[in-house]
């Protein structure tokens, strides 16, 4: 596949991530911080997000217990996940965390279980989507191309 075709594919793919609500403008701001001096900035930040999120999701799974859930602890984990997902522009994960926090406040254990599953699902989806995006970027760079710049004009 030629570079121009891969670049067009990249533009369409990232556009779909925004249109489907996986990403928001924060992701574009993150991309703007990347330059020649730090060409892997976005991948590094998102990789940290993946590592932190997996730890938080494991902590959340352990913290939600039908016999005696510490809702303050659960809420603290969800709050942290919401913040980190917001910082990279993972909009659907952030939105699922907002709903999750509301149910923590109500101490609604059944709704918290449902929200945990929703957050895990949204996390897995955005992780797969971003990994695909990064693979496409690697292919473009390996072919001697550059990553197109995106504006919020779609």
N, C-alpha and C positions, 0 to 999 in steps of 0.2 A: 504494500500500500504506500502511495506517495505521501510526502509530508503534508502537502496542502489538504489532501483528503483526511488525514489523521487530525489535522488542526480543526477542520470543519466538524469532524465527528466529536472532538473534544468540546467545541462550542455548543453543539446540540446537546451533548450529554450533560454538561454543567447547567445549561439552560433548563433541562428537564428536572434537574435536582432542585432548582429554585421554584419552578412551576409546581412541582409536586410537594413543596414545603419541606423537603429534607434540609435545605440550607437557607440561610437568610443573609442579609447584607454584611453581617459580621465576618462571614467567611471571605468575602471580597476584601474587607479591610485587612484581614490576616494575610491575604495574598499580596496586598500592596506593601507589606512590611518585608517581603522577600526581594532580594536583589542579587547582583553578581557576587557580593561578598558573603552572602548566606543563601545559596541557591536551594538548600533543602529545608529552609525555615518552616514552611507549611507542613511538610511531611513530618518533621521532628515534633512540632507542636501537636499535630493530630495524633501521632504515635503516643505521646505522653497522655493525651486524652483517652486513647484506647486503653492504655495500661491502668490509669487511674479509675476509669469507668468499670473495668472488669473487677478491680478490687472492691469498688463501692457496691457493685451489683452482688458480689459474693457476700459482703458485709450485710447488705440489705436482706438477702435471702436468709441469712442466719438470724438477723435481728427480728424478723417478722415471725412470731410464734403464736399460735392460737391460744396457748396456755398462759401467756403473760408477755405481751409485746410492750416494749419500752418505746412508746410513740415519740418521745422527745429524741431518742437515739435514732430511730428510723427517720424522723423528720430532718435531723442533722445530716444524715447520709444523703437523703434526697435533695436537701438544700445544696450540698456540695456538688452533687451530680448536675443539678440544674445550673449552677454557676459555671462549671467547666463546659457543659454542653453549649451554654449561651456564649461563652468566650470563643468558641470555634465556629459558631453559627449553626449548630445542629438543632434546628428549630423544632422538629417534631419530638426529639428527645426532651428538649426544654419544656415544651408544652405538656408532655405527658407527666413530667416532674411537677409542674404547677398543679395539675389535678391531684396528683399523688399527695402533695403537701396539704391540700384542702382536706383530704380524707384522714390524714394523720391528725390534723387539728380536731376533726370530729371524732377521732379514735374509732373509726369504722374499719374493723379488721378485714372484713370480707372485701370491701372496696379497695383496701390497701393491697390485698393479694392480687386483685384484678389489675390494679395500677402497676404493681411490680411486674406482672407478665407483659403489660403494655409497654412499659419502659424498656424491658429486656428486648422485646420485639423491635421497637423503634431503634434501639441501640444497634442491634444486629443488622438491621436494614441500612442504617447510615454508615456503619462500618464497612459493609460490603460495597456500598455505592462509592465511598471515598477510596477504598482500595482499588476499585476498578478505574476511578479517575486518575489515581497516581500511576497505575500501570500504563494507562494511555499516555500520560505525560512522559513516562520513561521511554516509551516507544518513539514519541515525537522527538525527544532529545537525542536518542540513539541514532535516529535517522538524520540528525543534523539540523532539526527545526527548533523553533522556540515556541513557548507556550503563549497562546494569544492572551491579550488582556481583555478582561470583561468589565463591562459597565452594567449598572442596573437599568438597562434600557429595553427590557423585554417584557 
